[in-house]
Amino acid sequence: MKRALLLAKRGEGKVSPNPCVGACVVRDGNIIAEGYHHFFGGPHAEVEALKSLSKSDLKDATLYVTLEPCNHYGKTPPCTELILEKGVKKVVVGVMDKNPLVSGKGVKRLRENGVTVVTGVMEKELTQFYKPFFKYALEKKPFVTLKVAQTLDGKNSVEGVRYLVSQKTLNYVHHLRYCSDAIMVGVNTINIDNPKLNIRFSKKKKKLTKVVLDYFGKIRRDANILKQEEPVLIYTKEGDFSGIKNCKFLEVVKVTGSDGMLDLDEVFTDLGKRGIANLLVEGGGTLSYSMLEGKVVDRLILLITPFIAGGSSNLAFSGKEFGNLHETIFFEHFSLKRIDRDLVLTKDFI
């Protein structure tokens, strides 16, 4: 199952909104075939693992798969039917699928046809791995990851410094971008930093949808994101973007809001309808604070770099001051790791 999970991760960034799945076929203690879901709409992991094997090859063999096999027709036929057709007699499932289309139906179908099915192998680790997919499958809204970089004293930028974090940490950030379907920022980030929001510090490349929250339509007309051949979604309430004529990849979406703040639930619902299952937010201080306060963040990744910048501006989280310690946003459980000189604090809220 560990090998199957490693295989599943090869599909990150390529199969969404489908889940990343890996599979191994084992006979006499040896892996005789393996596969994973390569791209959206392509063959599932079970198909890749079983396609070259005959019934005689599969005698006394066991299929290990990270996620419950599907039992419905989507872009591909049900994996359960191939498993039965190939004569596999034992299947080991890492975690049951929470997608209502599958949820127990795959295992039931196999067991009803005489297949021995074992479930819950590496269940804790795989449940964590599938959190983004499970949220999208159940709510049809993206899993929201908020990434924030800051100095030790909480500043998200320093005059004259382009990147706060080290090159290795930048590589990690751009891997996060690759694993995401879209990247979201507030309009102030565009107007101040004029970022490209693409994938540069990674060997893997793909087009990444850019999402901008622009209540009043203030985006600079020379923004770098408008010059790339990659999709741009601008969510607005009052903005007029008729002056932007040269960006054929731009779509403007009207949503409700008040006091300069857009209704994020409407934004996420629309993104979900577009198949955006993994959303990475690289917000400025105001957006980062408001999203945490509004409890719309599923995962916070806080990059802490060992510098003290001083001053009272450029806060990584900028919003109303809490009256006392009991009102603050408190992280009771989180993980911590180090990349080069930087610390990476990860907190899951679901």
SENUMAR-383155 format. One record per residue (C-alpha): residue number from 1; z negated, y negated, x. Coordinates in Angstrom, 2 decimals. Each point is the difference from the previous one (the first is absolute). Last residue first. Example, Ala and Ser with C-alpha at 12.3 -4.5 7.8 and 13.67 -1.06 7.14 Angstrom:
BEGIN
TIZA/2/-7.14/1.06/13.67
TIZA/1/-0.66/3.44/-1.37
This chain:
BEGIN
TIZA/350/-8.50/-19.93/-11.08
TIZA/349/-1.27/-2.99/2.00
TIZA/348/0.97/1.32/3.41
TIZA/347/-1.27/-1.89/3.05
TIZA/346/1.66/0.15/3.41
TIZA/345/-1.34/-1.91/3.02
TIZA/344/2.36/-0.03/2.98
TIZA/343/-1.53/-1.35/3.23
TIZA/342/2.20/-1.55/2.68
TIZA/341/0.09/0.33/3.79
TIZA/340/2.34/3.02/0.03
TIZA/339/-0.18/1.43/-3.50
TIZA/338/-3.58/0.77/-1.03
TIZA/337/-1.27/1.77/-3.08
TIZA/336/-2.33/-0.78/-2.88
TIZA/335/-0.36/1.59/-3.41
TIZA/334/-1.63/-1.58/-3.04
TIZA/333/-2.85/0.55/-2.45
TIZA/332/-2.40/-2.64/-1.31
TIZA/331/2.37/-2.93/0.26
TIZA/330/-1.66/-2.98/-1.69
TIZA/329/1.84/-2.77/-1.83
TIZA/328/-2.72/-2.62/-0.35
TIZA/327/-2.12/-0.65/-3.08
TIZA/326/-3.19/1.61/1.38
TIZA/325/0.15/-2.16/3.14
TIZA/324/-0.37/-3.23/-1.95
TIZA/323/1.98/-2.76/-1.69
TIZA/322/3.39/1.25/1.18
TIZA/321/2.39/-2.58/1.42
TIZA/320/3.26/-0.40/-1.85
TIZA/319/3.12/1.07/1.83
TIZA/318/1.57/0.51/3.42
TIZA/317/0.11/3.39/1.66
TIZA/316/1.73/0.05/3.40
TIZA/315/-1.17/-3.56/0.54
TIZA/314/2.50/-2.34/1.63
TIZA/313/-2.41/-2.97/0.30
TIZA/312/-3.64/-0.44/1.06
TIZA/311/0.21/-0.20/3.79
TIZA/310/-0.58/2.72/2.55
TIZA/309/2.56/2.53/1.24
TIZA/308/-2.24/2.87/1.03
TIZA/307/2.08/2.88/1.30
TIZA/306/-0.40/3.76/-0.16
TIZA/305/2.68/0.92/-2.61
TIZA/304/-1.05/1.35/-3.37
TIZA/303/2.68/1.66/-2.11
TIZA/302/-1.15/0.48/-3.60
TIZA/301/1.82/2.64/-2.03
TIZA/300/-1.10/-0.29/-3.63
TIZA/299/1.03/2.72/-2.42
TIZA/298/0.33/0.00/-3.80
TIZA/297/-0.05/-3.79/-0.41
TIZA/296/0.05/-1.39/-3.55
TIZA/295/-3.73/-0.74/-0.17
TIZA/294/0.48/-3.67/-0.97
TIZA/293/-2.35/-1.08/2.78
TIZA/292/1.96/2.09/2.48
TIZA/291/3.30/-1.39/-1.23
TIZA/290/-1.31/-3.58/-0.06
TIZA/289/-1.29/0.24/3.59
TIZA/288/3.23/1.40/1.42
TIZA/287/2.11/-2.53/-1.93
TIZA/286/-2.06/-2.98/1.20
TIZA/285/-0.27/1.09/3.64
TIZA/284/3.64/0.91/0.49
TIZA/283/1.38/3.27/-1.24
TIZA/282/1.70/2.94/1.63
TIZA/281/0.18/2.22/-3.07
TIZA/280/1.49/3.48/0.38
TIZA/279/1.19/1.60/-3.23
TIZA/278/0.53/3.75/-0.32
TIZA/277/1.43/1.33/-3.28
TIZA/276/2.79/-2.52/-0.53
TIZA/275/2.27/1.88/-2.41
TIZA/274/1.34/-3.10/-1.74
TIZA/273/-2.18/0.63/-3.06
TIZA/272/-2.99/0.01/2.35
TIZA/271/0.97/-3.41/1.35
TIZA/270/0.06/-1.35/-3.56
TIZA/269/-3.46/1.39/-0.72
TIZA/268/-1.29/-1.38/3.31
TIZA/267/1.23/-3.51/-0.81
TIZA/266/-1.34/0.12/-3.55
TIZA/265/-3.41/1.13/1.33
TIZA/264/0.21/-2.78/2.59
TIZA/263/0.06/-2.72/-2.67
TIZA/262/1.06/-2.97/2.13
TIZA/261/-2.51/-2.57/1.29
TIZA/260/0.87/-3.71/0.02
TIZA/259/-2.55/-0.88/-2.65
TIZA/258/1.42/2.56/-2.41
TIZA/257/2.35/2.97/0.01
TIZA/256/2.86/1.67/-1.81
TIZA/255/2.97/1.69/1.61
TIZA/254/3.60/-1.03/0.70
TIZA/253/1.94/2.14/2.49
TIZA/252/2.46/-1.47/2.50
TIZA/251/2.40/2.39/1.74
TIZA/250/1.40/-0.67/3.46
TIZA/249/2.44/2.34/1.79
TIZA/248/2.97/-2.33/-0.50
TIZA/247/-1.77/-2.71/2.00
TIZA/246/2.45/-2.88/0.41
TIZA/245/-0.72/-1.84/-3.22
TIZA/244/-3.61/-1.12/0.30
TIZA/243/0.09/-3.33/-1.81
TIZA/242/-0.38/1.71/-3.37
TIZA/241/-3.48/1.10/1.02
TIZA/240/-2.02/-1.88/-2.62
TIZA/239/-3.65/1.08/0.01
TIZA/238/-2.34/-0.22/-2.98
TIZA/237/-1.44/3.48/-0.34
TIZA/236/1.13/1.78/3.13
TIZA/235/0.55/3.37/1.60
TIZA/234/2.59/0.01/2.78
TIZA/233/1.58/3.35/0.84
TIZA/232/2.05/0.26/3.19
TIZA/231/2.22/2.98/0.81
TIZA/230/1.28/0.33/3.59
TIZA/229/3.17/-1.42/1.52
TIZA/228/-1.95/-2.63/1.87
TIZA/227/0.34/-3.79/-0.27
TIZA/226/-2.35/-0.47/-2.96
TIZA/225/-2.88/1.63/1.92
TIZA/224/0.45/-2.59/2.74
TIZA/223/-0.87/-2.86/-2.36
TIZA/222/2.46/-2.91/0.18
TIZA/221/-0.50/-0.97/-3.67
TIZA/220/-3.75/-0.35/0.46
TIZA/219/-1.85/1.60/-2.90
TIZA/218/-1.64/-2.48/-2.38
TIZA/217/0.97/1.64/-3.29
TIZA/216/-3.21/-0.90/-1.87
TIZA/215/-1.69/3.43/-0.25
TIZA/214/1.56/1.51/3.13
TIZA/213/-1.27/3.54/0.68
TIZA/212/2.53/1.50/2.41
TIZA/211/1.06/3.65/0.17
TIZA/210/2.20/1.28/2.83
TIZA/209/1.71/3.37/-0.43
TIZA/208/0.28/1.88/3.29
TIZA/207/3.23/1.31/1.46
TIZA/206/-0.56/2.83/2.44
TIZA/205/-0.79/0.58/3.65
TIZA/204/-1.99/2.57/1.95
TIZA/203/-0.61/-0.71/3.69
TIZA/202/-2.56/-2.59/-1.04
TIZA/201/-0.80/-3.55/1.08
TIZA/200/2.78/-1.66/-2.01
TIZA/199/-0.43/0.82/-3.67
TIZA/198/0.64/-3.04/-2.17
TIZA/197/-2.24/-2.76/-1.34
TIZA/196/2.21/-2.69/1.59
TIZA/195/-2.82/-2.55/0.10
TIZA/194/0.37/-3.74/-0.78
TIZA/193/-3.57/-0.68/1.20
TIZA/192/-0.97/-3.00/-2.14
TIZA/191/2.44/0.18/-2.92
TIZA/190/0.10/3.79/-0.22
TIZA/189/-3.77/0.40/0.30
TIZA/188/-0.45/-2.74/-2.59
TIZA/187/2.27/1.89/-2.40
TIZA/186/-2.42/2.90/-0.23
TIZA/185/0.86/3.31/1.59
TIZA/184/1.12/3.46/-1.09
TIZA/183/1.61/2.87/1.92
TIZA/182/1.95/2.71/-1.79
TIZA/181/0.55/3.76/0.06
TIZA/180/-2.64/0.71/2.64
TIZA/179/-0.04/2.63/2.75
TIZA/178/2.22/-2.19/2.19
TIZA/177/-2.30/-2.98/-0.50
TIZA/176/-3.01/2.08/1.06
TIZA/175/2.00/1.06/3.07
TIZA/174/0.54/-3.72/0.60
TIZA/173/-3.74/-0.51/-0.01
TIZA/172/-0.56/2.86/2.45
TIZA/171/2.59/-1.40/2.41
TIZA/170/-1.73/-3.37/-0.28
TIZA/169/-3.26/1.75/0.91
TIZA/168/1.63/1.37/3.14
TIZA/167/1.33/-3.47/0.82
TIZA/166/-3.49/-1.52/-0.26
TIZA/165/-1.27/-2.05/-2.93
TIZA/164/-0.05/-3.74/-0.62
TIZA/163/3.77/-0.41/-0.05
TIZA/162/1.80/-3.33/0.28
TIZA/161/-2.68/-1.94/1.88
TIZA/160/0.53/-3.76/0.43
TIZA/159/-2.75/-0.98/-2.41
TIZA/158/-2.08/3.00/-1.05
TIZA/157/0.50/1.95/-3.22
TIZA/156/-1.93/2.22/-2.39
TIZA/155/-3.41/-1.33/0.99
TIZA/154/-3.11/2.08/-0.79
TIZA/153/-2.31/-0.62/2.94
TIZA/152/0.94/3.25/1.75
TIZA/151/3.66/-0.91/-0.42
TIZA/150/1.98/1.11/-3.02
TIZA/149/2.83/2.22/-1.21
TIZA/148/0.25/0.89/-3.69
TIZA/147/1.89/2.88/-1.63
TIZA/146/-0.42/0.47/-3.75
TIZA/145/1.27/3.36/-1.22
TIZA/144/0.89/0.19/-3.69
TIZA/143/0.99/3.37/-1.47
TIZA/142/2.85/-0.96/-2.29
TIZA/141/-0.15/0.15/-3.80
TIZA/140/1.25/2.80/-2.25
TIZA/139/-3.64/0.74/-0.88
TIZA/138/-0.30/3.79/0.42
TIZA/137/2.91/0.78/2.32
TIZA/136/-0.45/-3.24/1.95
TIZA/135/-3.69/0.65/0.55
TIZA/134/0.63/3.63/0.95
TIZA/133/2.69/-0.98/2.49
TIZA/132/-2.20/-2.53/1.78
TIZA/131/-3.01/2.37/0.11
TIZA/130/2.06/2.92/1.31
TIZA/129/-1.36/0.02/3.56
TIZA/128/-3.60/-0.35/-1.21
TIZA/127/0.47/2.93/-2.38
TIZA/126/1.55/1.87/2.93
TIZA/125/-3.05/-0.46/2.22
TIZA/124/-2.43/1.06/-2.73
TIZA/123/2.14/2.95/-1.16
TIZA/122/0.47/1.59/3.42
TIZA/121/0.65/3.22/-1.98
TIZA/120/-0.78/-0.70/-3.67
TIZA/119/2.20/2.56/-1.70
TIZA/118/0.84/3.70/0.44
TIZA/117/2.82/1.37/-2.15
TIZA/116/0.84/3.70/-0.36
TIZA/115/3.38/0.23/-1.69
TIZA/114/0.22/2.33/-3.00
TIZA/113/2.26/-2.02/-2.26
TIZA/112/-2.76/-1.71/-1.97
TIZA/111/-1.53/-0.98/3.33
TIZA/110/3.13/-1.85/1.07
TIZA/109/0.40/-1.90/-3.27
TIZA/108/-3.70/-0.94/-0.05
TIZA/107/0.17/-1.33/3.58
TIZA/106/2.95/-2.23/-0.89
TIZA/105/-1.48/-1.16/-3.31
TIZA/104/-3.30/-1.07/1.54
TIZA/103/0.84/-3.70/0.13
TIZA/102/3.84/-0.02/0.23
TIZA/101/1.44/-2.63/-2.34
TIZA/100/-3.46/-1.60/-0.33
TIZA/99/0.07/-0.78/3.77
TIZA/98/-3.46/0.99/1.20
TIZA/97/1.44/2.74/2.24
TIZA/96/-2.47/2.65/1.14
TIZA/95/-0.92/-0.02/3.67
TIZA/94/0.71/2.23/2.99
TIZA/93/1.80/2.82/-1.78
TIZA/92/0.22/3.53/1.41
TIZA/91/2.74/2.12/-1.58
TIZA/90/0.13/3.80/-0.08
TIZA/89/2.63/2.37/-1.40
TIZA/88/3.20/-1.78/1.00
TIZA/87/2.88/1.81/-1.73
TIZA/86/2.74/-2.48/0.85
TIZA/85/0.74/-0.60/-3.69
TIZA/84/-3.68/-0.63/-0.70
TIZA/83/-0.28/-2.63/2.75
TIZA/82/3.33/-1.49/-1.08
TIZA/81/-1.26/-0.30/-3.57
TIZA/80/-3.26/-1.64/1.09
TIZA/79/1.94/-2.63/1.95
TIZA/78/1.35/-1.42/-3.26
TIZA/77/3.59/-1.33/0.27
TIZA/76/0.76/-3.29/1.83
TIZA/75/0.28/-3.64/-1.10
TIZA/74/-2.56/0.88/-2.65
TIZA/73/-0.27/3.37/-1.73
TIZA/72/-3.54/1.27/-0.42
TIZA/71/-2.33/2.60/1.53
TIZA/70/-0.97/-1.79/3.20
TIZA/69/-1.80/1.79/2.83
TIZA/68/-3.64/-1.12/0.53
TIZA/67/-0.30/-2.08/3.16
TIZA/66/-0.49/0.92/3.67
TIZA/65/2.00/3.24/-0.16
TIZA/64/-0.73/3.34/1.68
TIZA/63/2.30/2.87/-0.98
TIZA/62/-1.27/3.47/0.83
TIZA/61/2.12/2.95/1.15
TIZA/60/-0.55/3.66/-0.91
TIZA/59/3.76/0.39/-0.59
TIZA/58/1.58/-3.40/0.56
TIZA/57/2.61/1.07/2.53
TIZA/56/0.99/2.83/-2.38
TIZA/55/0.45/-2.51/-2.80
TIZA/54/2.27/-2.06/2.25
TIZA/53/-0.91/-3.11/1.96
TIZA/52/2.28/-2.93/0.88
TIZA/51/-0.89/-2.19/-2.99
TIZA/50/-3.73/0.70/-0.05
TIZA/49/-1.46/-2.80/2.13
TIZA/48/2.45/-2.71/-1.06
TIZA/47/-0.35/0.98/-3.65
TIZA/46/-3.80/-0.06/0.21
TIZA/45/0.10/-3.45/1.63
TIZA/44/2.09/-1.52/-2.77
TIZA/43/3.75/-0.48/0.31
TIZA/42/1.22/-3.62/0.01
TIZA/41/-0.37/-2.65/-2.69
TIZA/40/-2.24/-2.14/2.17
TIZA/39/0.25/1.12/3.61
TIZA/38/-1.15/2.76/2.36
TIZA/37/-2.44/2.06/-2.11
TIZA/36/-1.35/2.53/2.48
TIZA/35/0.86/3.42/1.39
TIZA/34/-1.28/3.09/1.73
TIZA/33/1.08/3.51/0.87
TIZA/32/-1.35/3.11/1.75
TIZA/31/-3.50/-1.31/0.72
TIZA/30/-1.88/2.96/1.48
TIZA/29/-3.17/1.76/-1.17
TIZA/28/1.83/3.09/-1.24
TIZA/27/2.17/-2.18/-2.21
TIZA/26/-0.40/-3.74/-0.56
TIZA/25/2.35/-2.40/-1.80
TIZA/24/-0.87/-3.66/0.55
TIZA/23/0.30/-3.00/-2.32
TIZA/22/-0.30/-3.78/0.24
TIZA/21/-0.05/-2.63/-2.74
TIZA/20/0.29/-3.79/0.04
TIZA/19/-0.24/-1.13/-3.61
TIZA/18/2.89/-1.48/-1.99
TIZA/17/0.04/-3.78/-0.46
TIZA/16/0.67/0.09/2.90
TIZA/15/1.86/2.55/2.15
TIZA/14/0.89/-1.94/3.15
TIZA/13/-3.01/-2.00/1.19
TIZA/12/-2.03/3.07/0.82
TIZA/11/2.16/3.14/0.04
TIZA/10/-1.17/1.14/3.42
TIZA/9/-3.54/-0.10/-1.38
TIZA/8/0.72/3.15/-2.03
TIZA/7/0.72/1.97/3.19
TIZA/6/-3.41/-0.87/1.43
TIZA/5/-1.53/1.00/-3.34
TIZA/4/1.79/3.37/0.10
TIZA/3/-1.31/0.60/3.51
TIZA/2/-3.55/-0.66/-1.13
TIZA/1/0.62/2.33/-2.95
